[in-house]
Amino acid sequence: MTTKSDLVLVLDFGSQYTQLIARRVREARVYCEIASCLTPLDELRARRPKAIILSGGPSSVYAEGAPQVDPGLFELGVPILGICYGVQLLAHTRGGSVARADAREYGAAELTIDEPVGVFGRLARGDKLTVWMSHGDRVEAMPPGFQTLATSPSTPFCAVADVEKKIYGLQFHPEVAHTPRGRELLEAFLFDVAGLSPTWTSAAFAEQAVAAIREQVGPTGDVICGLSGGVDSSVAGFLVHRAIGARLTCIFVDNGLLREGEADEVIKLFAGRFEMKVVHVDARARFLDALADVTDPEQKRKIIGRVFIEVFETEANKVDNARFLVQGTLYPDVIESVSFKGPSAVIKSHHNVGGLPERMRMKLVEPLRELFKDEVRALGRELGLPSDVLDRHPFPGPGLAVRCLGGLTEARLEVLRKADAIVQEEVRRAGVYQSLWQVFAVLLPVRSVGVMGDERTYDECIAVRAVESTDGMTADWARLPHDLLATLSTRIINEVRGVNRVVYDISSKPPATIEWE
């Protein structure tokens, strides 16, 4: 996937859509990275981008402390596209003017093409487009050398350009789905204005990533991978195995918090079918002993993280020549460190276990750190991993511990496993699994009265959670068919001893989170 000679840089000014811009560029098969707007000009120049996109942002360009750029950015001689705050910034920086708009624009607006050139070169004069606006300021006067390309009823300079210098500005957001032809406009900028080529492919990435791993690791020494069976660790481990073969040792820790049959499936696939070296550590008793009588979700996470590190370190130390550790870092994790907005507030500890102790003194191999989640799945398909691994829903690092609310016992976990297995089976049978971001069962520490076989019961409750999302940052509860919900309830109550009630979670994120803990 990586053809870095065609690098596009997105400078982040704090927009909620910055990652989306990068994703749209990547979907056009052009390699793209995000950089903070505070990145020094010399550093930007050294990265030799073929095009630069200025993101939107919440600030007013004329306000004190608003993020700015070095004016030399516009003299680098590369095509530039400013979006929302980006167009206001280039106007403000290059001699135009920006002021508070008479009427703020939030939502759909109609744009009329005046000059079908550059980003509008695939359209015709007079064409009207629906675009998505989100701004309280607007460009009042264009900089010298700029012309108007398109207008909207409330925005006379809705799209502007210095065509000769290949600098374009859009007051609207072409990256969002609410701008139906936005993808077409971005592709016109990438291909027609910047002259880039669509060479960002899974096959190219796999080939170059294997070469990069071999170069980093060298001809001697072993590599360790913490294999969980999830998408990220599976693809990362498989890619490293392709690069160095038997010098990779995968450590699979069974913490007793996995789904039904999961441990056997992981070992059968990677150690059996793919003949990878996998160490299977049965640490179920150790984890459950450490979690006994613990009900606080944050405490659960910290205990699981601590015990995992202890177990993993013990096994890793048995690999005599281990010098590298594979980590499934993805590009969104990298972006957090360069975001103009800084780190987000911590709602809860991250699902993935934190770094290993420094005393292990291993260097990291992060073969997926350039990829978004959907690109990881595409890479996995290119490598030949089965769809039941690649298309599986996200599963939290602490596993069923954060879906078994209250105290953890093997008996309660077994109730949850059986209920969740029914949920997975019936949702797949109904043909809706692929349309969901996640679907799972939660065991609640709530008992209620029921009647089964003319006898009174006092058993626990299962909540079914199903959400739709594109990235997990926000999510809406899924409108599952009533017949499916009825089947889930009937099967769980009839087949899972200890449950006499099933409820369906209709909370969206926000205000709720996807996981209950």
LOFI-393435 format. One record per residue (C-alpha): residue in one letter; chain; y, x, z. Coordinates in Angstrom, 3 decimals, padded with zeros to 6 digits. Each point is the difference from the previous one (the first is absolute). Example, Ala and Ser with C-alpha at 12.3 -4.5 7.8 and 13.67 -1.06 7.14 Angstrom:
2
 r c       c2       c1       c3
 A A -004.500  012.300  007.800
 S A  003.440  001.370 -000.660
REM end
This chain:
517
 r c       c2       c1       c3
 M A  000.000  000.000  000.000
 T A  002.386  002.811  000.561
 T A  002.106  001.248 -002.887
 K A  002.858  001.386  001.986
 S A  001.833  001.299 -003.024
 D A  001.021 -003.661 -000.362
 L A  001.230 -000.448  003.574
 V A  002.318 -002.925  000.765
 L A  001.843  000.177  003.322
 V A  001.086 -003.132  001.860
 L A  002.788  000.788  002.466
 D A -000.328 -002.295  003.013
 F A  003.217 -001.505  001.393
 G A -001.796 -002.275  002.464
 S A -001.106 -002.826 -002.275
 Q A -002.910 -002.216  000.946
 Y A -001.048  000.307 -003.653
 T A -000.097  003.816 -000.314
 Q A -003.798  000.194  000.098
 L A -000.162 -002.843 -002.483
 I A  002.142  001.951 -002.478
 A A -002.405  002.929  000.247
 R A -002.992 -002.280 -000.447
 R A  001.502 -001.566 -003.126
 V A  000.587  003.446 -001.501
 R A -003.570  000.999  000.803
 E A -001.292 -003.245 -001.501
 A A  001.666  001.144 -003.220
 R A -002.246  003.101  000.338
 V A  002.866  002.372  000.735
 Y A -000.191  002.283  003.032
 C A  002.613 -000.822  002.623
 E A  000.966  001.173  003.476
 I A  002.494 -001.245  002.598
 A A  002.545  002.351  001.557
 S A  002.633 -000.630  002.644
 C A  003.543 -000.421 -001.296
 L A  000.871  002.812  002.448
 T A -002.072  002.514 -001.971
 P A  002.258  002.961 -000.977
 L A  000.923  000.241 -003.659
 D A -001.581  003.445 -000.364
 E A -003.303 -001.383  001.243
 L A  000.176 -002.920 -002.423
 R A  000.786  002.376 -002.845
 A A -002.914  002.251  000.948
 R A -002.412 -002.929 -000.325
 R A  001.062 -000.328 -003.649
 P A -000.166 -003.787 -000.347
 K A  000.027 -001.502 -003.479
 A A  001.843 -003.087  001.293
 I A  001.584 -001.203  003.240
 I A  000.241 -003.542  001.383
 L A  002.470 -000.874  002.758
 S A -001.374 -002.749  002.238
 G A  001.831 -002.885  001.567
 G A  001.081  000.046  003.613
 P A  001.634 -002.085  002.742
 S A  003.277  001.949  000.229
 S A  003.378 -000.401 -001.710
 V A  000.801  003.153 -001.970
 Y A  003.608  000.020  001.236
 A A -000.940 -000.375  003.692
 E A  000.217  002.908  002.387
 G A -003.372  001.700  000.354
 A A -001.498 -001.648 -003.084
 P A -002.543  002.257 -001.754
 Q A  001.494  001.950 -002.888
 V A -001.254  002.524 -002.544
 D A  001.267  003.326 -001.236
 P A  002.057 -000.741 -003.153
 G A -001.914  002.835 -001.621
 L A -002.978 -002.336 -000.172
 F A  001.575 -001.629 -003.033
 E A  000.377  003.398 -001.693
 L A -003.670  000.924  000.123
 G A -000.391 -001.239 -003.562
 V A -002.884 -002.373  000.762
 P A  000.003 -003.773 -000.553
 I A  001.081 -001.954  003.073
 L A -000.493 -003.672  000.888
 G A  001.928 -001.505  002.921
 I A -001.294 -003.258  001.470
 C A  002.218 -002.256  002.170
 Y A  001.495  002.449  002.531
 G A -000.879  002.655 -002.582
 V A  002.324 -001.421 -002.667
 Q A  002.772 -000.431  002.554
 L A -000.471  003.603  001.110
 L A  000.226  001.419 -003.487
 A A  003.125 -002.082 -000.659
 H A  001.556  001.054  003.317
 T A -000.909  003.671 -000.509
 R A  001.128  000.296 -003.617
 G A  003.451 -001.584  000.162
 G A -000.615 -003.740 -000.119
 S A  000.525 -002.408  002.885
 V A -002.184 -002.211  002.167
 A A  001.192 -002.836  002.240
 R A -001.292 -002.937  001.975
 A A -000.993 -002.774 -002.408
 D A  001.784 -003.366  000.144
 A A -003.412 -001.649  000.208
 R A -003.141  001.803  001.138
 E A -003.002 -000.309 -002.287
 Y A -003.448 -000.370  001.532
 G A -002.719 -001.422 -002.177
 A A -000.470 -000.838 -003.656
 A A  002.866  000.376 -002.472
 E A  000.325 -000.218 -003.763
 L A  000.954  003.154 -001.849
 T A  001.368  000.132 -003.560
 I A -000.537  003.065 -002.204
 D A  003.226  001.277 -001.580
 E A -001.235  003.357 -001.335
 P A -003.734  000.301 -000.778
 V A -000.252  003.770  000.500
 G A -001.912  002.297  002.339
 V A -001.773 -002.038  002.685
 F A  000.817 -003.124 -002.058
 G A -000.956  001.605 -003.297
 R A -003.066 -002.195 -000.376
 L A  002.132 -003.175  000.268
 A A  002.690 -001.614 -002.149
 R A  003.707 -000.692  000.521
 G A  000.447 -003.375  001.692
 D A -003.476 -000.057  001.556
 K A -000.036 -001.540  003.453
 L A -002.212  001.318  002.793
 T A -000.801 -001.275  003.473
 V A  000.597  002.817  002.473
 W A -000.137  000.392  003.782
 M A  003.247  000.794  001.802
 S A  000.449  001.242  003.563
 H A  003.508  001.315  000.569
 G A  003.281 -000.702  001.770
 D A  002.039  002.651 -001.891
 R A  000.552  000.433 -003.688
 V A  001.461  002.493 -002.478
 E A  003.646 -000.912 -000.619
 A A  000.867  002.773 -002.477
 M A -002.300  002.189 -002.030
 P A  000.242  003.792  000.001
 P A  001.356  001.762 -003.115
 G A -002.551  000.109 -002.809
 F A -001.892 -003.091  001.160
 Q A -000.390 -003.258 -001.894
 T A -001.264 -003.436  000.997
 L A -003.469 -000.876 -001.207
 A A -000.521 -003.352  001.705
 T A  001.811 -002.518  002.199
 S A -000.816 -002.859  002.345
 P A  002.318 -002.880  000.999
 S A  000.954  001.734  003.267
 T A -000.390  003.633 -001.051
 P A  002.051  001.232 -002.982
 F A -001.588  003.455  000.151
 C A -003.580 -001.090  000.583
 A A -001.397  002.839 -002.125
 V A  001.987  003.056 -001.063
 A A -000.724  003.305 -001.705
 D A  001.315  003.316 -001.175
 V A -002.327 -000.065 -002.973
 E A  000.806  003.532 -001.136
 K A -000.890  001.505  003.391
 K A -002.926 -002.420  000.464
 I A  001.327 -001.358  003.290
 Y A -000.728 -003.705  000.572
 G A  000.775 -002.409  002.810
 L A -001.434 -003.436  000.819
 Q A  001.479 -002.238  002.690
 F A -003.263 -001.971  000.167
 H A -003.527  001.025  000.986
 P A -002.313  000.519 -003.012
 E A -002.846  001.156  002.261
 V A -000.652 -003.372  001.683
 A A -002.218 -002.735 -001.404
 H A  002.971 -002.408  000.103
 T A  001.459  001.889 -002.977
 P A -002.644 -001.109 -002.536
 R A  000.860  002.600 -002.671
 G A  000.865  002.735  002.472
 R A -003.082  002.048 -000.840
 E A  001.096  000.015 -003.639
 L A  003.452  001.307  000.964
 L A -001.445  002.781  002.163
 E A -002.379  001.033 -002.763
 A A  002.906  000.105 -002.449
 F A  001.782  002.398  002.359
 L A -003.097  002.168  000.461
 F A -001.183  000.127 -003.591
 D A  002.986 -000.767 -002.240
 V A  002.794  001.617  002.027
 A A -001.817  002.786  001.848
 G A -002.642  000.638 -002.661
 L A -002.875  000.203  002.487
 S A -003.679 -000.493 -000.796
 P A -002.509 -002.309  001.755
 T A -002.387  002.749  001.158
 W A -000.470 -000.894  003.693
 T A -003.685 -001.012 -000.090
 S A -002.952  000.034  002.371
 A A -001.993  002.310 -002.252
 A A  002.799  002.563 -000.195
 F A  000.517 -000.137  003.765
 A A -003.705  000.431  000.762
 E A -000.269  003.049 -002.230
 Q A  003.096  001.708  001.398
 A A -000.745 -000.993  003.614
 V A -003.458  001.613 -000.198
 A A  001.593  003.191 -001.307
 A A  002.657 -000.087  002.744
 I A -002.633 -000.473  002.734
 R A -002.021  002.948 -001.287
 E A  003.114  002.167 -000.081
 Q A  001.052 -001.005  003.534
 V A -003.426  000.356  001.588
 G A -001.027  003.133 -001.840
 P A -003.507  001.206 -000.848
 T A -001.265  000.262  003.602
 G A  000.210 -002.013  003.184
 D A -001.003 -003.564  000.813
 V A  001.989 -003.231  000.125
 I A -000.416 -002.888  002.432
 C A  000.776 -003.661 -000.728
 G A  000.101 -002.828  002.517
 L A -001.798 -002.704 -001.964
 S A  000.602 -003.582  001.125
 G A -001.276 -001.901 -003.023
 G A  003.487 -001.339 -000.728
 V A  001.701  000.390 -003.366
 D A  002.203  002.985  000.867
 S A -002.575  002.222  001.705
 S A -002.663 -000.930 -002.558
 V A  002.137  000.933 -003.016
 A A  001.411  003.121  001.670
 G A -003.430  001.207  001.055
 F A -001.578 -000.762 -003.361
 L A  002.795  001.846 -001.835
 V A -000.389  003.088  002.198
 H A -003.781 -000.145 -000.458
 R A  000.490  000.034 -003.741
 A A  002.137  003.117  000.397
 I A -002.134  002.086  002.393
 G A -003.369 -001.746  000.278
 A A -002.206  000.944  002.956
 R A  002.795  001.893  001.752
 L A  001.308 -003.399  001.150
 T A -001.407 -001.451  003.224
 C A  000.858 -003.639  000.702
 I A -000.090 -001.158  003.611
 F A -000.626 -003.710  000.481
 V A  000.614 -001.150  003.571
 D A -001.656 -003.300  000.895
 N A  002.233 -001.213  002.821
 G A -001.820 -003.277  000.567
 L A  003.025 -001.891 -001.306
 L A -001.101 -000.379 -003.606
 R A -000.936 -003.094 -001.952
 E A -003.567 -001.197 -000.426
 G A -002.121  002.513 -001.916
 E A  002.987  002.228 -000.754
 A A -001.390  003.275  001.335
 D A -003.227 -000.336 -001.996
 E A  001.941 -000.837 -003.174
 V A  002.239  003.078  000.294
 I A -002.911  002.382  000.566
 K A -002.084 -001.572 -002.756
 L A  002.837  000.296 -002.531
 F A  001.392  003.456  000.697
 A A -002.992  001.894  001.391
 G A -002.519 -001.861 -002.141
 R A  001.407 -001.041 -003.342
 F A  002.650  002.728 -000.310
 E A -002.002  002.696  001.837
 M A  002.971  001.123  002.083
 K A -000.432  001.886  003.259
 V A  000.686 -002.638  002.682
 V A -000.384  000.497  003.749
 H A -000.623 -003.381  001.641
 V A  001.180  000.016  003.624
 D A -001.197 -002.900  002.141
 A A  002.752 -000.201  002.616
 R A -000.232 -003.726  000.704
 A A -000.851  000.313  003.674
 R A  002.739  002.576  000.589
 F A  002.720 -002.188 -001.483
 L A -001.126 -003.189  001.745
 D A -000.235  001.777  003.351
 A A  003.563  001.286 -000.413
 L A  001.210 -003.487 -000.957
 A A -001.717 -001.862  002.820
 D A  002.327 -002.494  001.714
 V A  002.942  000.974 -002.264
 T A  001.922 -002.997 -001.357
 D A  003.425  001.401 -000.947
 P A  000.066  000.601 -003.779
 E A  002.138  003.158  000.147
 Q A -002.310  001.472  002.620
 K A -002.982 -000.844 -002.206
 R A  001.568  001.859 -002.924
 K A  000.824  003.083  002.068
 I A -003.474  000.175  001.518
 I A -001.648 -000.389 -003.401
 G A  002.251  002.699 -001.450
 R A -000.719  002.381  002.886
 V A -003.762 -000.492 -000.082
 F A -000.090  000.289 -003.784
 I A  001.768  003.354  000.149
 E A -002.399  001.234  002.692
 V A -003.064 -001.053 -001.987
 F A  001.353  001.226 -003.323
 E A  001.027  003.372  001.446
 T A -003.448  000.550  001.487
 E A -001.688 -000.650 -003.354
 A A  002.570  001.967 -002.004
 N A -000.552  003.056  002.197
 K A -003.639 -000.019 -001.078
 V A  001.090  000.783 -003.578
 D A  000.346  003.766  000.359
 N A  002.161  000.797 -003.001
 A A  002.266 -003.095  000.012
 R A  003.538  000.921 -001.031
 F A  001.372 -003.231 -001.451
 L A  000.173 -003.638  001.041
 V A  000.245 -002.835 -002.544
 Q A  002.554 -002.658  000.915
 G A  000.565 -003.233 -001.931
 T A  003.803  000.139  000.114
 L A  001.555 -002.386 -002.541
 Y A  003.431  000.121 -001.621
 P A  001.510 -002.746  002.212
 D A -000.770  002.265  002.993
 V A  001.872  002.837 -001.709
 I A  002.926 -002.266 -000.861
 E A  000.541 -000.793  003.680
 S A  000.998  003.625  000.549
 V A  002.624 -000.017 -002.763
 S A  001.372 -003.521  000.410
 F A  003.765 -000.210  000.398
 K A -000.559 -002.769  002.550
 G A -002.130  002.180  002.254
 P A -003.140 -001.113  001.840
 S A -000.507 -003.681  000.648
 A A -000.284 -001.441  003.488
 V A -003.521  000.320  001.357
 I A -001.555 -003.451  000.307
 K A -003.369  001.454  000.948
 S A -001.799  003.296 -000.380
 H A -001.168  000.690 -003.552
 H A -003.539 -001.094 -000.798
 N A -000.946  003.495 -001.178
 V A -000.812  002.556  002.635
 G A  002.670  002.664  000.454
 G A -000.258  003.709 -000.667
 L A -002.758  002.189  001.362
 P A  000.693  002.605  002.682
 E A  001.869  003.097 -001.174
 R A -002.741  002.183  001.510
 M A -002.255 -001.022 -002.875
 R A  002.262  002.108 -002.238
 M A -001.072 -001.560 -003.294
 K A  002.259 -000.433 -002.978
 L A  000.386 -003.466 -001.487
 V A -001.251 -001.037 -003.415
 E A  001.834 -003.197 -000.991
 P A -001.116 -000.831 -003.550
 L A  001.465 -003.550  000.043
 R A  003.474  000.736  001.372
 E A  001.601 -000.757 -003.393
 L A -001.629 -003.426 -000.384
 F A  000.671 -003.600  000.949
 K A -002.941 -002.127  001.159
 D A -000.597 -001.656 -003.361
 E A  000.011  003.436 -001.653
 V A -002.626  001.193  002.492
 R A -002.210 -002.898 -001.039
 A A  000.571  000.818 -003.688
 L A -000.920  003.627  000.685
 G A -003.150 -001.099  001.821
 R A -001.042 -002.027 -003.014
 E A  000.621  003.017 -002.217
 L A -002.221  002.089  002.289
 G A -002.781 -002.607 -000.116
 L A  000.150 -001.436  003.510
 P A -001.406 -003.559  000.206
 S A  002.318 -002.991  000.105
 D A -001.358 -001.211  003.336
 V A  001.580  003.122  001.556
 L A  003.202  000.048 -002.030
 D A  000.805 -003.713  000.168
 R A -000.803 -000.531  003.659
 H A  002.793 -001.271  002.185
 P A  001.845  002.333  002.390
 F A -001.818  000.530  003.296
 P A  001.817  001.317  003.086
 G A -000.844  003.444  001.320
 P A -000.846 -001.385  003.482
 G A -002.347 -002.415 -001.761
 L A -001.147 -003.137  001.752
 A A  001.673  001.103  003.239
 V A  003.245 -001.570 -001.199
 R A -001.777 -003.131 -001.225
 C A -001.997 -000.535  003.182
 L A  002.802 -001.051  002.319
 G A -000.458  000.606  003.687
 G A -002.799  002.112  001.444
 L A -002.485  001.749 -002.295
 T A -003.729 -000.323  000.523
 E A -002.850  000.479 -002.436
 A A -000.833 -003.715  000.351
 R A  003.548 -001.116 -000.921
 L A  000.164  002.501 -002.867
 E A -003.299 -001.332 -001.336
 V A  001.402 -003.555  000.056
 L A  002.995  001.206 -001.979
 R A -002.138  001.935 -002.508
 K A -002.135 -003.033 -000.759
 A A  003.013 -002.298 -000.375
 D A  001.824  002.483 -002.223
 A A -003.080  000.477 -002.189
 I A -000.026 -003.762 -000.619
 V A  003.705  000.060 -000.862
 Q A -000.467  002.849 -002.502
 E A -003.050 -001.631 -001.588
 E A  001.523 -003.438 -000.448
 V A  003.393  001.235 -001.222
 R A -001.723  002.129 -002.646
 R A -002.281 -002.897 -000.954
 A A  003.084 -002.210 -000.461
 G A  001.491  002.574 -002.392
 V A  003.243  000.546  001.916
 Y A -000.655  003.407  001.607
 Q A  001.805  001.971 -002.718
 S A  003.119 -002.161  000.259
 L A  000.405  000.784  003.708
 W A  001.507  003.070  001.645
 Q A -002.201 -000.462  003.072
 V A -002.358 -002.568  001.459
 F A -001.851  000.421  003.279
 A A -001.116 -001.586  003.268
 V A  001.605  000.527  003.412
 L A -001.788 -000.705  003.297
 L A  002.401 -001.520  002.514
 P A -000.328  000.381  003.770
 V A  000.287 -003.773  000.287
 R A -002.749 -002.351  001.075
 S A  000.033 -003.702 -000.733
 V A -002.245 -002.950  000.646
 G A -002.282 -001.216 -002.745
 V A -003.024 -002.216 -000.528
 M A -003.080  001.304 -001.791
 G A -003.266 -001.929 -000.001
 D A  001.307 -002.459  002.572
 E A  000.657  002.893  002.360
 R A  003.303  001.297  001.291
 T A  000.949  003.511 -001.153
 Y A  002.712  002.314  001.214
 D A  000.196  002.714 -002.649
 E A  002.438  002.281 -001.792
 C A  002.192 -000.604 -003.049
 I A  000.092  001.736 -003.391
 A A  003.272  000.137 -001.927
 V A -000.196  000.533 -003.744
 R A  002.865  002.024 -001.512
 A A  000.649  000.123 -003.762
 V A  003.215  001.321 -001.538
 E A  001.485  000.696 -003.406
 S A  002.160  003.078 -000.514
 T A  000.781  002.776 -002.459
 D A  000.504  002.894  002.412
 G A -000.687 -001.236  003.526
 M A  003.660  000.346  000.998
 T A  000.448 -003.754 -000.223
 A A -002.718 -002.621 -000.306
 D A -000.405 -003.748 -000.311
 W A -002.935 -001.952  001.338
 A A -002.440 -000.972 -002.718
 R A -000.480 -003.670 -000.869
 L A -003.785  000.125 -000.021
 P A -001.745 -003.129 -001.334
 H A -000.814 -002.518  002.710
 D A -003.639 -000.086 -001.056
 L A -000.215  003.764  000.542
 L A  001.572 -000.285  003.443
 A A -002.445 -002.753  000.886
 T A -002.928  002.161 -001.107
 L A  001.250  002.937  002.059
 S A  000.357 -002.133  003.105
 T A -003.374 -001.653 -000.383
 R A -001.925  003.204 -000.654
 I A  001.669  002.018  002.763
 I A -000.519 -002.675  002.657
 N A -003.574 -000.684 -001.098
 E A -001.110  003.610 -000.499
 V A  001.958  002.072  002.504
 R A -001.152 -000.591  003.545
 G A  002.899  000.004  002.466
 V A  002.586 -001.619 -002.317
 N A  000.807 -003.708  000.042
 R A  003.434 -000.094 -001.648
 V A  001.604  001.467 -003.160
 V A  003.736  000.011 -000.734
 Y A  001.992  001.166 -003.034
 D A  003.052  002.248  000.374
 I A  002.987 -001.278 -002.032
 S A  002.524  002.635  001.144
 S A  001.803  002.181 -002.539
 K A  001.188  003.595  000.394
 P A  002.678  000.128  001.287
 P A  000.264 -001.371  002.649
 A A -003.706  000.578  000.689
 T A -001.938  003.124 -000.963
 I A -003.105 -000.135 -002.172
 E A -002.293  001.285  002.730
 W A  000.112 -001.839  003.317
 E A  000.292  003.253  001.947
REM end
